[in-house]
Amino acid sequence: MNAPANTEVDAQLNIVPIATTHSCFSEKFGIPRQPLLADASRAAIELLAPFNDPDAVAGLDQHTHLWLTWQFHQVAGQWSPKVRPPRLGGNKKLGVFATRSPFRPNNIGLSVVRLIEVRTHPKVELIVAGADLLDGTPILDIKPYIPYADSVPSASSQLAEQPPQQATVHIPETILERAQAYRDNLGTDLVVLIRQVLAQDPKPAYQQPDPERIYGMELCGFNLQWRYVRGEIEVVALEKLEYERTR
């Protein structure tokens, strides 16, 4: 479904990416469905020219959290007035504007993330935690999170009042040692990240656990694999990918 063209409005829009994302998530499957659910996730938000001026981020380190406006750049297909939210098991339709579905008229996302560090050399970039962003995600805007204005203690959601139930995750000793040895320049704790990501139960909500099926995702340059055993998640492999992602 395509919206009718409005040339007068369109002529006033001039939105370009101001930054790009370097994320621990290199594919869509497995990314937490909301920000801050996996605080151990790390991403670098690298500002692009001409916005990569250190003056543009002066004072940003006075804030603990940020709002990121970004684009769902790998969403295929057109938007629809009704979608099937994963939180409802994929079996119930809601209006697209009553959900956070990526299939939106303008494919724009909004995430609050925790700011770890502002770096201005050799490049201008923000190191953030809890980002639910795919590697390469275009960033359209960055704003500080202001607690007194942005936090609404009385807010409620009848459809998502509580965070998703956490699954139990088991990591064998040999895989645990491999994850503990991982190092990157973002300070990622791979063991904690694996636990937090898998605790969200990445498989589609409508699928029943199948102990014979092996699931997998790319995480921090590894092929992470797991299966479901008696209602719990068991990591079965953590293998280094053949290619090295550079940034």
C-alpha positions in Angstrom: 0.0 0.0 0.0 1.6 3.3 -1.1 0.7 6.6 0.4 -0.4 9.3 -2.1 2.4 11.7 -3.1 2.4 15.1 -1.5 5.0 17.1 -3.5 4.7 20.2 -1.3 5.5 18.2 1.9 8.1 16.0 0.1 10.0 19.0 -1.1 10.4 20.1 2.5 11.9 16.8 3.7 15.6 16.5 3.6 16.6 13.5 5.9 20.0 12.0 5.5 21.9 9.6 7.8 24.2 11.5 10.3 25.9 8.3 11.5 26.2 4.6 10.9 26.1 1.7 13.4 28.8 -0.8 14.2 27.0 -3.4 16.1 27.6 -6.8 17.6 24.5 -8.0 15.7 25.2 -8.7 12.1 21.9 -10.3 11.2 18.3 -9.5 12.2 17.5 -12.9 13.8 18.3 -12.8 17.5 18.4 -9.1 18.1 16.4 -8.2 21.3 13.0 -7.0 20.3 13.3 -3.8 22.5 16.3 -1.7 23.5 18.0 -2.2 26.9 16.8 -5.8 27.3 20.4 -6.9 26.6 22.5 -4.2 28.3 25.7 -6.2 27.5 25.2 -5.5 23.8 27.6 -2.9 22.5 27.5 -0.7 19.5 29.6 2.2 18.1 27.6 5.1 16.5 30.1 6.6 14.1 29.2 10.1 12.9 29.5 10.7 9.2 30.8 13.8 7.4 30.0 16.6 7.7 28.5 15.8 11.1 31.6 14.2 12.5 32.8 17.4 14.1 33.8 17.0 17.8 31.9 20.2 18.5 28.7 18.4 17.6 28.9 16.0 20.6 30.3 18.5 23.1 28.4 18.0 26.4 26.8 14.8 25.4 28.9 12.9 28.0 26.8 14.8 30.7 24.0 12.4 29.9 23.7 8.7 30.8 21.2 7.7 28.1 20.4 8.8 24.5 17.6 8.6 22.1 18.5 7.3 18.7 16.3 7.8 15.6 17.2 5.3 12.9 16.0 3.5 9.8 15.0 -0.1 9.4 17.4 -0.5 6.4 16.9 -4.2 5.8 13.1 -4.5 6.0 11.7 -6.0 2.9 8.1 -5.5 1.7 5.6 -2.7 2.0 3.8 -1.5 5.1 0.4 -2.8 6.0 -2.3 -1.2 8.2 -2.4 -4.3 10.4 0.6 -6.4 11.5 1.2 -9.5 13.7 3.3 -8.5 16.8 5.7 -11.2 18.1 4.6 -10.4 21.7 1.1 -11.7 20.9 2.5 -14.9 19.4 2.2 -13.8 15.8 -1.5 -14.9 15.9 -3.3 -11.6 16.5 -3.3 -8.5 14.3 -3.1 -5.0 15.5 -2.9 -1.6 13.8 0.7 -0.9 12.8 0.7 2.3 14.8 -0.3 0.4 17.9 2.9 -1.7 17.6 6.7 -1.3 17.1 6.7 -3.4 13.9 9.5 -2.5 11.5 7.0 -2.6 8.6 6.1 1.1 8.8 5.3 3.7 6.3 8.7 5.4 6.7 10.6 2.5 8.3 11.8 4.7 11.2 12.8 3.2 14.5 13.4 4.8 17.9 15.6 3.4 20.7 16.9 4.6 24.1 20.4 3.4 24.8 22.9 3.8 27.6 25.9 6.0 26.7 29.2 4.5 27.8 31.8 6.8 26.1 32.1 9.7 23.7 35.2 9.3 21.5 36.5 12.1 19.3 39.8 10.5 18.1 40.6 9.0 15.6 36.9 9.2 14.7 33.9 10.8 16.3 31.8 8.0 17.7 29.5 7.1 20.6 29.9 3.8 22.4 26.5 2.7 23.7 25.0 -0.3 25.5 21.6 -2.0 25.2 21.2 -1.1 21.5 18.8 -3.2 19.5 20.4 -2.2 16.2 21.7 -4.2 13.3 25.2 -3.6 12.1 25.1 -0.9 9.4 21.9 0.7 10.7 21.7 4.4 9.5 21.2 6.8 12.3 19.0 9.8 11.5 19.3 11.8 14.8 20.7 11.7 18.3 19.2 13.4 21.3 19.9 13.2 25.0 17.4 11.3 27.2 16.0 13.8 29.8 14.6 11.8 32.8 12.1 14.4 34.0 10.5 14.8 30.6 11.0 11.4 29.0 10.1 9.1 31.9 6.4 8.8 32.7 5.9 6.8 35.9 2.1 6.6 35.4 2.4 5.3 31.8 0.9 1.8 31.1 0.5 -0.6 28.3 -2.2 -3.3 28.4 -0.4 -5.3 25.7 3.1 -5.1 27.1 3.0 -4.2 30.8 5.9 -6.5 31.8 9.1 -7.4 30.0 9.3 -10.8 28.4 9.8 -13.8 30.7 13.4 -14.8 30.9 14.5 -18.2 29.7 17.2 -20.2 31.6 20.4 -20.5 29.5 23.0 -23.2 30.0 26.6 -22.7 28.5 28.9 -25.8 28.6 32.3 -25.2 30.1 34.3 -25.4 26.9 32.1 -22.8 25.2 32.2 -20.7 28.3 36.0 -20.5 28.2 35.9 -19.5 24.5 33.5 -16.7 25.2 35.4 -15.5 28.2 38.5 -15.1 26.1 36.8 -12.8 23.6 38.0 -9.2 23.5 37.0 -6.2 21.4 37.5 -2.4 21.6 34.0 -1.8 22.9 34.4 -3.7 26.1 31.9 -6.5 25.3 31.5 -9.2 27.9 30.5 -12.0 25.5 29.4 -14.4 28.2 26.9 -12.0 29.6 25.8 -10.9 26.2 25.0 -14.5 25.1 23.0 -15.1 28.3 21.0 -11.9 27.9 20.3 -12.4 24.2 19.2 -16.0 24.6 17.2 -15.3 27.7 14.9 -13.3 25.5 14.1 -16.5 23.6 14.9 -15.3 20.0 12.8 -18.0 18.2 9.5 -16.9 16.8 6.8 -16.8 19.5 4.5 -19.0 17.5 7.0 -21.9 17.3 6.9 -24.7 19.8 10.4 -25.7 21.2 11.8 -28.6 19.2 14.7 -30.4 20.9 15.9 -31.8 17.6 16.2 -28.3 16.0 19.4 -26.2 16.2 18.9 -22.5 16.1 21.8 -20.1 15.2 22.7 -16.4 14.9 25.8 -14.3 14.2 27.0 -12.5 17.3 30.3 -10.6 17.7 31.8 -12.5 14.7 30.8 -15.9 16.0 28.2 -18.4 14.9 26.2 -19.0 18.1 24.0 -22.1 18.1 21.5 -23.4 20.7 18.7 -25.8 21.2 15.7 -26.1 23.5 15.9 -28.9 26.1 13.0 -29.4 28.6 11.9 -25.7 28.3 15.4 -24.4 28.8 18.1 -23.1 26.3 21.3 -25.0 25.9 24.2 -23.5 23.9 25.7 -26.1 21.6 28.3 -24.2 19.6 30.3 -20.9 19.4 32.4 -21.0 16.3 34.5 -18.1 14.9 33.1 -17.0 11.5 35.5 -17.3 8.6 35.3 -13.6 7.7 36.4 -10.8 9.9 34.1 -7.8 10.2 36.2 -4.6 10.2 35.3 -1.1 11.2 
